[in-house]
Amino acid sequence: MSDRVTPHHRDDHHRGRPTDGRVPPHGAAARRRPKTAAGYTLGHGGRQLRLGPIAFWTIAGALVVMTAWSLGTASYFAFREDLLTRLISRQAQMQYGYEDRIAELRAQVDRLASRQLLDQEQYEQKLDQLVRRQSVLESRAAALSALPDQSPTGSVRPSRPPVAADKPVPLKPSPINDTVILVAPPDREARLESRAPAGGPRVTGGSGIEAALVRLQGSLDRVEANQVSTLNTLEENYDAKARRIRRVLGDLGLEAGKLPVSGAPRAVGGPFVPVKLTPESAAFERQLLRINAARGQVDRLTRALSSVPVRKPVSGEVDTTSGFGMRVDPFLRMPAMHTGLDFRGEMGEAIRATAAGTVTHTGWSGGYGKMVEIDHGNGLSTRYGHLSAIDVEVGQTVRIGQVVGRLGSTGRSTGPHLHYETRIDGEAVDPQRFLRAGLRLGELL
């Protein structure tokens, strides 16, 4: 097989005869014959393809351009290997940059996870501190509630009617009634969440937890402030009571240390165990120890005060008809010494002991008529004269406010009244001194 391209030309003047073997026409016939366009014929396997000159040269030009482009590109890549090297290095740099960025992001994620772990640990530490502090405050509240009420003791009060069985007995409030129970907020689980992929637990909603911790801390601060205020108040009250009792006894010329203490001492004891104080409870325990010491001192002074006749021998308002000292004798109408106070009252009215002691005399005693004498110790004694009846016996121990007799007009008397005397080492002294001392002591009695 062979491919051939045969050009056809229609110019008669170049060749002597036409290509098809025919004689060319002459003259007018030749001029009237139409001209045919020139072209190229492509043959292959007995087939022919006729192309015009424009299409032929277009195809030929394209083949030439493609061949030149392939040769140029091959030559460029053959002689410019550094271009590929630069492309490969650029790709490697981009890959390294991405890897560095990924590593930096991972480091940031790790730092955030570590910070969240630290925040959670700090929150847990704060919660543990709050729980420990709450436990300490609760133990303090229990210690404060164990302190007795500072109710007045030793005064003579009218008997109270019995409480009905169907009426509930009111409960006394606790010294500390605002103890806070540490309870986690209801949305604590929503703000404390765990996330394992980040490398550990994760805490969300930190501001809410922080606010809750601040509120709990403030509540515990208020409870602690109330406890400190209660301790300070107790200590000041006990110290003030002790000072008042000592001052009153000093004005009466009595020494507190020499006064007999009524009643048996409190039964206490146990093995000696050295105390171990923690730094946060040392101040509280020391103050509580001082309060207990002051309370014990006040208790001892109060029990000693029970043997000092500073209370009234009659109930109700005091109505004296004759004072202590010089006066005109109601029978002889001449100056005489009156050794006591005369209290007006109704016949048969109850006469009460003004202090605890032991009865040393009962019965008739000259101008006293029926008289009761009580020894209160430390040289103190009291006498109750002109009684209509005697309700105690010699040697009997009487307590404060106990009825020792009934008002009357026996002996050297002009009418129903009580002749009351106070004596120190057998010498009569003005009972008003002791009664005024009782008024100064007030609620301490």
C-alpha positions as a Python dict, from the first residue, in 0.01 Angstrom:
ca = {
    (1, 'M'): (0, 0, 0),
    (2, 'S'): (111, 352, -50),
    (3, 'D'): (-24, 689, 32),
    (4, 'R'): (1, 962, -224),
    (5, 'V'): (-98, 1316, -255),
    (6, 'T'): (-165, 1436, -611),
    (7, 'P'): (-191, 1805, -681),
    (8, 'H'): (-418, 1918, -967),
    (9, 'H'): (-358, 2242, -1150),
    (10, 'R'): (-597, 2393, -1397),
    (11, 'D'): (-342, 2616, -1571),
    (12, 'D'): (-323, 2515, -1941),
    (13, 'H'): (-44, 2739, -2043),
    (14, 'H'): (212, 2544, -1826),
    (15, 'R'): (165, 2212, -1999),
    (16, 'G'): (112, 2119, -2358),
    (17, 'R'): (-196, 1906, -2304),
    (18, 'P'): (-455, 1839, -2053),
    (19, 'T'): (-406, 1568, -1798),
    (20, 'D'): (-707, 1367, -1899),
    (21, 'G'): (-584, 1324, -2263),
    (22, 'R'): (-844, 1545, -2415),
    (23, 'V'): (-770, 1834, -2639),
    (24, 'P'): (-829, 2163, -2459),
    (25, 'P'): (-1088, 2381, -2613),
    (26, 'H'): (-986, 2701, -2782),
    (27, 'G'): (-1143, 3034, -2819),
    (28, 'A'): (-1474, 3127, -2671),
    (29, 'A'): (-1542, 2769, -2555),
    (30, 'A'): (-1234, 2780, -2341),
    (31, 'R'): (-1325, 3105, -2187),
    (32, 'R'): (-1681, 2990, -2102),
    (33, 'R'): (-1565, 2675, -1909),
    (34, 'P'): (-1583, 2731, -1524),
    (35, 'K'): (-1271, 2717, -1313),
    (36, 'T'): (-1239, 2450, -1047),
    (37, 'A'): (-1062, 2510, -712),
    (38, 'A'): (-723, 2352, -639),
    (39, 'G'): (-697, 2080, -364),
    (40, 'Y'): (-505, 1780, -213),
    (41, 'T'): (-599, 1415, -223),
    (42, 'L'): (-496, 1169, 49),
    (43, 'G'): (-503, 803, -45),
    (44, 'H'): (-471, 489, 158),
    (45, 'G'): (-574, 131, 81),
    (46, 'G'): (-760, 228, -230),
    (47, 'R'): (-942, 509, -58),
    (48, 'Q'): (-889, 872, -124),
    (49, 'L'): (-964, 1180, 82),
    (50, 'R'): (-966, 1512, -91),
    (51, 'L'): (-876, 1812, 125),
    (52, 'G'): (-882, 2171, 47),
    (53, 'P'): (-566, 2377, 87),
    (54, 'I'): (-688, 2555, 399),
    (55, 'A'): (-776, 2233, 582),
    (56, 'F'): (-458, 2068, 464),
    (57, 'W'): (-231, 2342, 586),
    (58, 'T'): (-426, 2374, 911),
    (59, 'I'): (-371, 2007, 989),
    (60, 'A'): (-11, 2030, 888),
    (61, 'G'): (44, 2339, 1104),
    (62, 'A'): (-117, 2171, 1406),
    (63, 'L'): (107, 1870, 1367),
    (64, 'V'): (410, 2093, 1346),
    (65, 'V'): (307, 2294, 1656),
    (66, 'M'): (240, 1978, 1857),
    (67, 'T'): (569, 1829, 1755),
    (68, 'A'): (752, 2149, 1842),
    (69, 'W'): (572, 2171, 2179),
    (70, 'S'): (656, 1810, 2268),
    (71, 'L'): (1018, 1859, 2170),
    (72, 'G'): (1038, 2186, 2362),
    (73, 'T'): (877, 2041, 2675),
    (74, 'A'): (1099, 1735, 2669),
    (75, 'S'): (1404, 1953, 2623),
    (76, 'Y'): (1293, 2184, 2906),
    (77, 'F'): (1242, 1901, 3154),
    (78, 'A'): (1556, 1728, 3034),
    (79, 'F'): (1771, 2033, 3086),
    (80, 'R'): (1584, 2185, 3387),
    (81, 'E'): (1579, 1911, 3650),
    (82, 'D'): (1609, 2174, 3924),
    (83, 'L'): (1249, 2275, 3855),
    (84, 'L'): (1127, 1935, 3969),
    (85, 'T'): (1354, 1959, 4271),
    (86, 'R'): (1203, 2294, 4361),
    (87, 'L'): (852, 2159, 4315),
    (88, 'I'): (927, 1860, 4538),
    (89, 'S'): (1091, 2077, 4804),
    (90, 'R'): (795, 2314, 4797),
    (91, 'Q'): (557, 2028, 4851),
    (92, 'A'): (776, 1903, 5136),
    (93, 'Q'): (778, 2250, 5296),
    (94, 'M'): (400, 2273, 5272),
    (95, 'Q'): (372, 1930, 5432),
    (96, 'Y'): (612, 2028, 5712),
    (97, 'G'): (416, 2349, 5768),
    (98, 'Y'): (92, 2154, 5800),
    (99, 'E'): (254, 1911, 6040),
    (100, 'D'): (394, 2198, 6251),
    (101, 'R'): (52, 2360, 6261),
    (102, 'I'): (-111, 2034, 6363),
    (103, 'A'): (152, 1985, 6636),
    (104, 'E'): (91, 2340, 6762),
    (105, 'L'): (-284, 2282, 6772),
    (106, 'R'): (-230, 1958, 6961),
    (107, 'A'): (-7, 2141, 7209),
    (108, 'Q'): (-279, 2403, 7258),
    (109, 'V'): (-537, 2131, 7313),
    (110, 'D'): (-306, 1966, 7567),
    (111, 'R'): (-252, 2296, 7747),
    (112, 'L'): (-626, 2359, 7761),
    (113, 'A'): (-686, 2008, 7890),
    (114, 'S'): (-411, 2051, 8151),
    (115, 'R'): (-553, 2387, 8256),
    (116, 'Q'): (-899, 2238, 8290),
    (117, 'L'): (-756, 1955, 8496),
    (118, 'L'): (-582, 2206, 8720),
    (119, 'D'): (-902, 2410, 8750),
    (120, 'Q'): (-1096, 2098, 8845),
    (121, 'E'): (-833, 2005, 9101),
    (122, 'Q'): (-850, 2356, 9245),
    (123, 'Y'): (-1229, 2335, 9265),
    (124, 'E'): (-1206, 1998, 9434),
    (125, 'Q'): (-950, 2136, 9680),
    (126, 'K'): (-1177, 2431, 9754),
    (127, 'L'): (-1470, 2196, 9807),
    (128, 'D'): (-1260, 1984, 10041),
    (129, 'Q'): (-1159, 2294, 10236),
    (130, 'L'): (-1521, 2404, 10260),
    (131, 'V'): (-1629, 2060, 10379),
    (132, 'R'): (-1353, 2054, 10642),
    (133, 'R'): (-1442, 2404, 10751),
    (134, 'Q'): (-1808, 2310, 10774),
    (135, 'S'): (-1715, 2012, 10991),
    (136, 'V'): (-1512, 2239, 11217),
    (137, 'L'): (-1798, 2488, 11242),
    (138, 'E'): (-2044, 2210, 11323),
    (139, 'S'): (-1817, 2084, 11600),
    (140, 'R'): (-1793, 2440, 11730),
    (141, 'A'): (-2170, 2471, 11722),
    (142, 'A'): (-2196, 2148, 11921),
    (143, 'A'): (-1945, 2283, 12174),
    (144, 'L'): (-2141, 2607, 12203),
    (145, 'S'): (-2471, 2426, 12243),
    (146, 'A'): (-2316, 2230, 12531),
    (147, 'L'): (-2271, 2552, 12727),
    (148, 'P'): (-2547, 2603, 12984),
    (149, 'D'): (-2797, 2883, 12966),
    (150, 'Q'): (-2705, 3192, 13162),
    (151, 'S'): (-3030, 3206, 13350),
    (152, 'P'): (-3051, 3393, 13683),
    (153, 'T'): (-3007, 3165, 13982),
    (154, 'G'): (-3072, 3198, 14351),
    (155, 'S'): (-3354, 3450, 14346),
    (156, 'V'): (-3682, 3391, 14523),
    (157, 'R'): (-3962, 3344, 14272),
    (158, 'P'): (-4326, 3257, 14324),
    (159, 'S'): (-4412, 2900, 14246),
    (160, 'R'): (-4514, 2838, 13886),
    (161, 'P'): (-4831, 2652, 13799),
    (162, 'P'): (-4770, 2302, 13669),
    (163, 'V'): (-4759, 2263, 13295),
    (164, 'A'): (-5062, 2092, 13152),
    (165, 'A'): (-4998, 1747, 13013),
    (166, 'D'): (-5159, 1831, 12680),
    (167, 'K'): (-4950, 2143, 12621),
    (168, 'P'): (-4620, 2098, 12440),
    (169, 'V'): (-4312, 2215, 12622),
    (170, 'P'): (-4133, 2483, 12414),
    (171, 'L'): (-3784, 2388, 12312),
    (172, 'K'): (-3494, 2619, 12382),
    (173, 'P'): (-3318, 2752, 12076),
    (174, 'S'): (-2964, 2644, 12009),
    (175, 'P'): (-2694, 2908, 12059),
    (176, 'I'): (-2603, 2867, 11694),
    (177, 'N'): (-2914, 2824, 11483),
    (178, 'D'): (-2783, 2912, 11137),
    (179, 'T'): (-2552, 2618, 11071),
    (180, 'V'): (-2511, 2576, 10699),
    (181, 'I'): (-2524, 2228, 10549),
    (182, 'L'): (-2295, 2210, 10253),
    (183, 'V'): (-2515, 2099, 9961),
    (184, 'A'): (-2397, 2103, 9602),
    (185, 'P'): (-2613, 2309, 9365),
    (186, 'P'): (-2867, 2107, 9166),
    (187, 'D'): (-2691, 2177, 8837),
    (188, 'R'): (-2353, 2070, 8963),
    (189, 'E'): (-2351, 1764, 8741),
    (190, 'A'): (-2429, 1983, 8443),
    (191, 'R'): (-2135, 2208, 8515),
    (192, 'L'): (-1891, 1935, 8608),
    (193, 'E'): (-1846, 1702, 8313),
    (194, 'S'): (-1583, 1445, 8220),
    (195, 'R'): (-1421, 1415, 7881),
    (196, 'A'): (-1180, 1124, 7831),
    (197, 'P'): (-1044, 1201, 7481),
    (198, 'A'): (-891, 1532, 7593),
    (199, 'G'): (-665, 1346, 7833),
    (200, 'G'): (-873, 1368, 8151),
    (201, 'P'): (-1182, 1519, 8312),
    (202, 'R'): (-1310, 1843, 8177),
    (203, 'V'): (-1480, 2116, 8379),
    (204, 'T'): (-1737, 2332, 8210),
    (205, 'G'): (-1924, 2629, 8347),
    (206, 'G'): (-1637, 2744, 8565),
    (207, 'S'): (-1799, 3074, 8641),
    (208, 'G'): (-2105, 2899, 8787),
    (209, 'I'): (-1891, 2674, 9008),
    (210, 'E'): (-1681, 2968, 9117),
    (211, 'A'): (-1992, 3165, 9208),
    (212, 'A'): (-2132, 2871, 9404),
    (213, 'L'): (-1804, 2831, 9592),
    (214, 'V'): (-1800, 3203, 9669),
    (215, 'R'): (-2156, 3185, 9803),
    (216, 'L'): (-2073, 2884, 10020),
    (217, 'Q'): (-1759, 3055, 10143),
    (218, 'G'): (-1958, 3367, 10233),
    (219, 'S'): (-2221, 3160, 10414),
    (220, 'L'): (-1955, 2978, 10618),
    (221, 'D'): (-1788, 3313, 10692),
    (222, 'R'): (-2116, 3442, 10832),
    (223, 'V'): (-2159, 3130, 11046),
    (224, 'E'): (-1805, 3161, 11176),
    (225, 'A'): (-1858, 3532, 11246),
    (226, 'N'): (-2175, 3448, 11441),
    (227, 'Q'): (-1987, 3186, 11641),
    (228, 'V'): (-1703, 3426, 11718),
    (229, 'S'): (-1957, 3691, 11819),
    (230, 'T'): (-2131, 3437, 12045),
    (231, 'L'): (-1801, 3340, 12206),
    (232, 'N'): (-1706, 3701, 12262),
    (233, 'T'): (-2048, 3774, 12410),
    (234, 'L'): (-2027, 3474, 12643),
    (235, 'E'): (-1679, 3563, 12757),
    (236, 'E'): (-1774, 3925, 12819),
    (237, 'N'): (-2090, 3824, 13007),
    (238, 'Y'): (-1907, 3582, 13234),
    (239, 'D'): (-1629, 3831, 13303),
    (240, 'A'): (-1885, 4106, 13375),
    (241, 'K'): (-2076, 3879, 13613),
    (242, 'A'): (-1762, 3783, 13801),
    (243, 'R'): (-1659, 4149, 13833),
    (244, 'R'): (-2003, 4251, 13957),
    (245, 'I'): (-2017, 3978, 14219),
    (246, 'R'): (-1667, 4058, 14346),
    (247, 'R'): (-1743, 4429, 14358),
    (248, 'V'): (-2068, 4378, 14550),
    (249, 'L'): (-1905, 4140, 14796),
    (250, 'G'): (-1620, 4389, 14843),
    (251, 'D'): (-1869, 4664, 14923),
    (252, 'L'): (-2022, 4434, 15185),
    (253, 'G'): (-1679, 4378, 15337),
    (254, 'L'): (-1673, 4009, 15238),
    (255, 'E'): (-1397, 3820, 15058),
    (256, 'A'): (-1517, 3595, 14780),
    (257, 'G'): (-1246, 3339, 14848),
    (258, 'K'): (-1354, 3294, 15211),
    (259, 'L'): (-1723, 3247, 15146),
    (260, 'P'): (-1849, 2889, 15180),
    (261, 'V'): (-1962, 2729, 14855),
    (262, 'S'): (-2299, 2564, 14892),
    (263, 'G'): (-2370, 2231, 14730),
    (264, 'A'): (-2137, 1950, 14638),
    (265, 'P'): (-1874, 2015, 14371),
    (266, 'R'): (-1946, 1888, 14024),
    (267, 'A'): (-1842, 1529, 13968),
    (268, 'V'): (-1572, 1538, 13702),
    (269, 'G'): (-1269, 1327, 13616),
    (270, 'G'): (-1101, 1107, 13359),
    (271, 'P'): (-751, 1026, 13233),
    (272, 'F'): (-520, 1307, 13131),
    (273, 'V'): (-487, 1330, 12753),
    (274, 'P'): (-281, 1620, 12612),
    (275, 'V'): (-482, 1828, 12371),
    (276, 'K'): (-375, 1857, 12010),
    (277, 'L'): (-497, 2174, 11848),
    (278, 'T'): (-502, 2234, 11476),
    (279, 'P'): (-403, 2583, 11353),
    (280, 'E'): (-755, 2663, 11235),
    (281, 'S'): (-918, 2561, 11565),
    (282, 'A'): (-651, 2674, 11812),
    (283, 'A'): (-798, 3022, 11866),
    (284, 'F'): (-1150, 2885, 11909),
    (285, 'E'): (-1040, 2615, 12154),
    (286, 'R'): (-836, 2861, 12361),
    (287, 'Q'): (-1127, 3103, 12379),
    (288, 'L'): (-1364, 2820, 12468),
    (289, 'L'): (-1123, 2718, 12744),
    (290, 'R'): (-1123, 3072, 12879),
    (291, 'I'): (-1502, 3077, 12868),
    (292, 'N'): (-1524, 2750, 13057),
    (293, 'A'): (-1282, 2883, 13319),
    (294, 'A'): (-1481, 3207, 13351),
    (295, 'R'): (-1805, 3010, 13369),
    (296, 'G'): (-1662, 2792, 13645),
    (297, 'Q'): (-1555, 3101, 13835),
    (298, 'V'): (-1897, 3261, 13797),
    (299, 'D'): (-2058, 2936, 13906),
    (300, 'R'): (-1840, 2922, 14217),
    (301, 'L'): (-1913, 3289, 14298),
    (302, 'T'): (-2283, 3234, 14240),
    (303, 'R'): (-2288, 2935, 14473),
    (304, 'A'): (-2091, 3137, 14727),
    (305, 'L'): (-2339, 3421, 14683),
    (306, 'S'): (-2619, 3185, 14778),
    (307, 'S'): (-2491, 3202, 15137),
    (308, 'V'): (-2503, 3584, 15147),
    (309, 'P'): (-2841, 3727, 15264),
    (310, 'V'): (-2901, 3970, 14979),
    (311, 'R'): (-3263, 3869, 14909),
    (312, 'K'): (-3591, 3981, 15052),
    (313, 'P'): (-3749, 3777, 15335),
    (314, 'V'): (-4102, 3853, 15209),
    (315, 'S'): (-4260, 3830, 14865),
    (316, 'G'): (-4398, 4123, 14677),
    (317, 'E'): (-4332, 4490, 14744),
    (318, 'V'): (-4125, 4579, 15050),
    (319, 'D'): (-4303, 4800, 15303),
    (320, 'T'): (-4079, 4886, 15599),
    (321, 'T'): (-4223, 5046, 15908),
    (322, 'S'): (-3897, 5099, 16095),
    (323, 'G'): (-3539, 5117, 15980),
    (324, 'F'): (-3205, 5018, 16127),
    (325, 'G'): (-3049, 5249, 16386),
    (326, 'M'): (-3157, 5496, 16652),
    (327, 'R'): (-3530, 5543, 16704),
    (328, 'V'): (-3788, 5621, 16974),
    (329, 'D'): (-3889, 5303, 17151),
    (330, 'P'): (-4262, 5237, 17081),
    (331, 'F'): (-4324, 5124, 17440),
    (332, 'L'): (-4094, 5340, 17656),
    (333, 'R'): (-4095, 5649, 17432),
    (334, 'M'): (-3723, 5699, 17472),
    (335, 'P'): (-3425, 5667, 17238),
    (336, 'A'): (-3328, 5309, 17160),
    (337, 'M'): (-3126, 5113, 16910),
    (338, 'H'): (-3322, 4921, 16651),
    (339, 'T'): (-3105, 4629, 16529),
    (340, 'G'): (-3304, 4532, 16223),
    (341, 'L'): (-3578, 4620, 15976),
    (342, 'D'): (-3952, 4590, 16036),
    (343, 'F'): (-4156, 4465, 15737),
    (344, 'R'): (-4532, 4518, 15741),
    (345, 'G'): (-4742, 4223, 15623),
    (346, 'E'): (-5050, 4016, 15670),
    (347, 'M'): (-5084, 3776, 15958),
    (348, 'G'): (-4966, 3425, 15854),
    (349, 'E'): (-4776, 3547, 15549),
    (350, 'A'): (-4484, 3320, 15452),
    (351, 'I'): (-4136, 3428, 15570),
    (352, 'R'): (-3853, 3298, 15354),
    (353, 'A'): (-3482, 3243, 15413),
    (354, 'T'): (-3275, 3514, 15245),
    (355, 'A'): (-2973, 3283, 15201),
    (356, 'A'): (-2882, 2917, 15234),
    (357, 'G'): (-2763, 2801, 15575),
    (358, 'T'): (-2826, 2596, 15884),
    (359, 'V'): (-3092, 2671, 16148),
    (360, 'T'): (-2926, 2743, 16487),
    (361, 'H'): (-3225, 2860, 16693),
    (362, 'T'): (-3601, 2819, 16688),
    (363, 'G'): (-3851, 2920, 16955),
    (364, 'W'): (-3925, 3201, 17198),
    (365, 'S'): (-3648, 3458, 17248),
    (366, 'G'): (-3748, 3750, 17473),
    (367, 'G'): (-3858, 4059, 17281),
    (368, 'Y'): (-3823, 3871, 16950),
    (369, 'G'): (-4113, 3649, 17044),
    (370, 'K'): (-4103, 3342, 16826),
    (371, 'M'): (-3775, 3369, 16642),
    (372, 'V'): (-3567, 3169, 16390),
    (373, 'E'): (-3191, 3221, 16353),
    (374, 'I'): (-2995, 3085, 16055),
    (375, 'D'): (-2618, 3060, 16028),
    (376, 'H'): (-2495, 3123, 15671),
    (377, 'G'): (-2125, 3064, 15735),
    (378, 'N'): (-1828, 3303, 15723),
    (379, 'G'): (-1972, 3485, 16027),
    (380, 'L'): (-2301, 3574, 15855),
    (381, 'S'): (-2635, 3505, 16023),
    (382, 'T'): (-2997, 3627, 16000),
    (383, 'R'): (-3283, 3647, 16251),
    (384, 'Y'): (-3658, 3640, 16188),
    (385, 'G'): (-3866, 3764, 16486),
    (386, 'H'): (-4229, 3813, 16594),
    (387, 'L'): (-4333, 3497, 16405),
    (388, 'S'): (-4671, 3345, 16455),
    (389, 'A'): (-4546, 2996, 16356),
    (390, 'I'): (-4213, 2824, 16296),
    (391, 'D'): (-4172, 2576, 16010),
    (392, 'V'): (-3810, 2460, 16059),
    (393, 'E'): (-3606, 2285, 16325),
    (394, 'V'): (-3263, 2341, 16479),
    (395, 'G'): (-2989, 2182, 16269),
    (396, 'Q'): (-3197, 2178, 15957),
    (397, 'T'): (-3031, 2293, 15634),
    (398, 'V'): (-3240, 2546, 15449),
    (399, 'R'): (-3211, 2667, 15093),
    (400, 'I'): (-3273, 3006, 14944),
    (401, 'G'): (-3638, 3105, 14954),
    (402, 'Q'): (-3745, 2821, 15180),
    (403, 'V'): (-4031, 2909, 15419),
    (404, 'V'): (-3899, 2922, 15775),
    (405, 'G'): (-4209, 3060, 15952),
    (406, 'R'): (-4520, 3276, 15938),
    (407, 'L'): (-4554, 3648, 15998),
    (408, 'G'): (-4707, 3739, 16334),
    (409, 'S'): (-4695, 3976, 16629),
    (410, 'T'): (-4539, 3774, 16912),
    (411, 'G'): (-4298, 3923, 17163),
    (412, 'R'): (-4244, 4295, 17195),
    (413, 'S'): (-4462, 4403, 16902),
    (414, 'T'): (-4742, 4650, 16842),
    (415, 'G'): (-4889, 4468, 16538),
    (416, 'P'): (-4831, 4203, 16272),
    (417, 'H'): (-4488, 4256, 16115),
    (418, 'L'): (-4151, 4084, 16066),
    (419, 'H'): (-3842, 4192, 16256),
    (420, 'Y'): (-3548, 4098, 16027),
    (421, 'E'): (-3181, 4119, 16131),
    (422, 'T'): (-2850, 4064, 15955),
    (423, 'R'): (-2542, 3997, 16170),
    (424, 'I'): (-2169, 3967, 16096),
    (425, 'D'): (-1972, 3785, 16365),
    (426, 'G'): (-2262, 3840, 16604),
    (427, 'E'): (-2284, 4217, 16549),
    (428, 'A'): (-2602, 4357, 16397),
    (429, 'V'): (-2549, 4547, 16069),
    (430, 'D'): (-2794, 4735, 15852),
    (431, 'P'): (-2986, 4481, 15638),
    (432, 'Q'): (-3034, 4754, 15379),
    (433, 'R'): (-2671, 4713, 15273),
    (434, 'F'): (-2740, 4354, 15173),
    (435, 'L'): (-3078, 4434, 15016),
    (436, 'R'): (-2923, 4711, 14807),
    (437, 'A'): (-2648, 4468, 14706),
    (438, 'G'): (-2920, 4230, 14594),
    (439, 'L'): (-3072, 4503, 14378),
    (440, 'R'): (-2731, 4569, 14222),
    (441, 'L'): (-2683, 4204, 14144),
    (442, 'G'): (-3026, 4191, 13984),
    (443, 'E'): (-3060, 3896, 13744),
    (444, 'L'): (-2748, 3729, 13884),
    (445, 'L'): (-2949, 3615, 14186),
}
